[in-house]
Amino acid sequence: MEFRWNDWNVDHASRHGVTPLECEYVVRRGPCRHAGGDKYIVRGRGFGGRLVQVIYFRDDDGTVYVIHARPLNETEKRQYRRSI
């Protein structure tokens, strides 16, 4: 799985305290679901076991382009824990 990073999406994820490496880790390991349009969402354990959400789409060449990443809030954490 190949990822495409640029200043915009690195900055956007970093603003929420999630590194590109952590985004890739979560996307590669967590189950994804369709989030509408051409977007996908994945929630999973990042580094240190923290729960992270990543939203991305696939470019025409199959490359993953992350458009949003952040740690889960408390409600989302409870939902995630119940679902696994």
C-alpha atoms as one frame of an Amber mdcrd trajectory, in Angstrom:
protein
   0.000   0.000   0.000   1.532   3.287  -1.095   0.694   6.675   0.431   0.934
  10.152  -1.087   1.983  12.924   1.266   2.328  16.631   0.630   2.537  19.751
   2.801  -1.247  20.067   3.066  -2.108  16.606   4.380   0.997  16.339   6.579
   0.076  19.681   8.171  -3.585  18.731   8.539  -2.852  15.446  10.320  -0.067
  16.968  12.423  -2.425  19.705  13.610  -4.305  16.954  15.443  -1.146  15.306
  16.763  -1.085  12.400  14.299   2.049  11.780  12.251   2.045  10.455   8.691
   3.722   7.279   9.963   0.937   6.728  12.506  -1.716   7.346   9.815  -0.116
   4.693   7.621   0.093   2.288  10.553  -3.629   2.660  11.342  -4.767   2.407
   7.708  -2.678  -0.701   7.081  -3.991  -2.527  10.157  -7.514  -1.329  10.827
 -10.701  -2.306   9.022 -11.964   0.451   6.764 -15.509   1.351   5.871 -17.022
   3.519   3.204 -17.555   7.088   4.417 -19.497   8.422   1.427 -18.406   9.481
  -2.024 -14.892   8.279  -2.659 -13.819   8.526   1.004 -13.004   5.764   3.460
 -12.671   5.860   7.229 -10.613   3.622   9.459 -10.428   3.590  13.236  -7.738
   1.680  15.020  -4.879   1.631  17.468  -2.018   3.924  16.670   1.279   4.221
  18.457   1.228   3.577  22.183  -2.224   2.022  21.811  -4.025   5.314  21.328
  -7.149   5.182  19.195  -7.003   7.150  15.965  -9.384   7.864  13.086  -8.078
   8.386   9.557 -10.132   9.445   6.539  -8.665   8.951   3.087  -9.403   8.323
  -0.566  -7.548   6.408  -3.231  -6.038   8.241  -6.160  -6.598   6.891  -9.668
  -3.254   5.082  -9.418  -4.318   3.381  -6.156  -2.239   5.624  -3.903  -3.766
   6.409  -0.496  -4.249  10.142   0.140  -5.049  10.982   3.770  -7.400  13.953
   4.144  -8.062  13.851   7.889  -6.611  12.208  10.995  -7.219  12.690  14.702
  -7.402  10.834  17.994 -10.847   9.491  18.888 -12.904  11.364  21.467 -14.234
   9.555  24.555 -17.605   8.649  22.984 -15.891   7.247  19.885 -13.477   5.264
  22.061 -16.387   3.587  23.859 -18.071   2.816  20.520 -14.830   1.387  19.144
 -14.247  -0.804  22.188 -17.789  -2.190  22.001 -17.377  -2.998  18.315 -14.244
  -5.144  18.696
